[in-house]
Amino acid sequence: MNSCSTPVLSSSQIAGLTFTAAADATGTGITTGTSGTVVQVTVSSAYGESAPFAAGTITTVSGQGVKVTYTGTLPANVVAVNIYATTTTPTVYKATTVSTASGVTGLAFASTTVPVPSTDGSYNTFAAGANSGSGYDGWVNTFATIGGYQAQLNGTVASQSTADDFLQAAFVSLFNSTMGDPDVVITTAAVRRAIAKAIQTSASTSSYRLNYETGSDGIVLGSLVQAVQNQATGKMVDLVTHRFAPAGVALVHQKSLPFPDSGVAQTVEAHNVVDSMIIEWPQIGFSYDISSYTYGSLAFRAPAWSGVITGITG
């Protein structure tokens, strides 16, 4: 889902950004109050983390965190911002936010033994270095670079005027640009739960329908969001979760084109040279070793009819 075959986001591609760090009174996790704390910032994409950007040297306060502001624009394929604070001890603290807004406060820092990345693509062995030649462009990277809609919410679901307002903005935009009529929204379990919670706690729920189903031993209580109605076209758009979706990301996907003569049966197709191969290795120890192998790629036939929303903070 979140892979790439080439460096789609590197420090050289966003060299125009300037980061500035400051102590954050609302942050927590840094247990060492000291001057001379070096702050560095990386951004995460399908290619992994970028090389670090210097954000200055500050004086940290025990029990408080760090906030970073920046000038410039982060590309749509940024799915997280990582802040590293290295004290004079030296101890490295790290905090990550899916919001790409400037000056996010209240981040929780934790000490880490993993060093600050030194090169672009660090910590993503399936995208960086020699492995990029055998990789492929996944859903998030494709829709973020050549999709028909990209948006960075940089806020919570509850902060919207309605729980699905950020999705309706995508539906209307895709309808106006390509006559798009998405079939499904693919996101994380946390985002789907946030949408359901926003509906349940809303002061007015007159625009939503709640179905109760009777189980074998009585009424099953509870609710979840199974679909969202597209206000542009009237279609019910399925809302599903994917365990490998990056945090704070929602994919708005159309499975087929609205033109009978388009010649495109499916907008996303898997083309495999080897669908599945099982290798049973000779037994040379006290175990029976088996490996599975698949070799292929994804083909995106019409990315302009789909889009991506990032920075959904819950």
C-alpha positions, 0 to 999 in steps of 0.5 A: 500500500505504501511503497515506491520504486524511486525516491519520491521525497528526498531532502533535495526535493524539499530543500526550500523548507526552513525549520525552527525549533523552540521549547514547548511548554505543553509537550512531555517526555524529555526528562533532561533540562539542558542547554545545547539540545540539537533539534533535527526534523525528518519527513516520512513518505513511502520512501521512508524518512528523509535525511535530517533538516537542522532546526537549531539549538535550544534549551530544553526544560525537564518534562516539556517537549519541543515544537517546530515551525517551518516556512515553505510547503510540504508535498502531498506525499508526506505522511508524517513529520519526525522531530529529534532532540539530542541533548548534551548527555547525549540522549536522543528523543523522538516524536512523530506527528501525522499532521504536516501543519507548522508549529504542532504542539503537545507532542509526546517525546520518548528516548530512542536508541535509533540514531537520527537518519543520515540518508534519504530512505532510512529505515525502509529497506523495501524502498531505499538503496538497491531494493528500489529497483525491485519495488513498485509504486503503491496506492499512497504514493501514486494517489499523492503524486498523480491522483486527482485529489490531494489534501492535508487535513492537519486536524481532527475529525471532530473539528470538522463541521460534520464528521465526513466533511473532509470526505465530502470535499474530496467527493465534490472535487473529483466529481467536478474535475473528472466526473469521479464517483468513488466506490470506497474510502480505505483508511485506518481503524483509528480514523474510522473509529473517530468518524463514528465517535464524532457522529455519536457525540454530535449535538445533531444526528438528524442527517445520519441513519442508525440501523439496529440488527437483532442477533440470535440472543437479542438486540446487538447494541453498538454502531459503526460507520459502514458507508458515507453517502456521496453528496455530489452523486448520491452513491453510498461509498463504502468505508473500510479499514486496512491494517497496513494503511499509514496513520492519518491517511484516507484513500478515496478510490474509484474502482471503475470508470464511468464511461462504458467505452473507456476500455479500463475494466479496473482502475487498479490491477495486479500484474504478477510474473509469479503469483505464488511460489512455495519453496520447501527447503531441505531439512537441515535442523530441527525445523521445517522451513518453508518460504513463499515468493510473489513477483509482480507489480501494480498498474494504476490505470486511472489515478485521476479518478481517485485521491488521498487525504493525509494528516488526519489526527484522529 
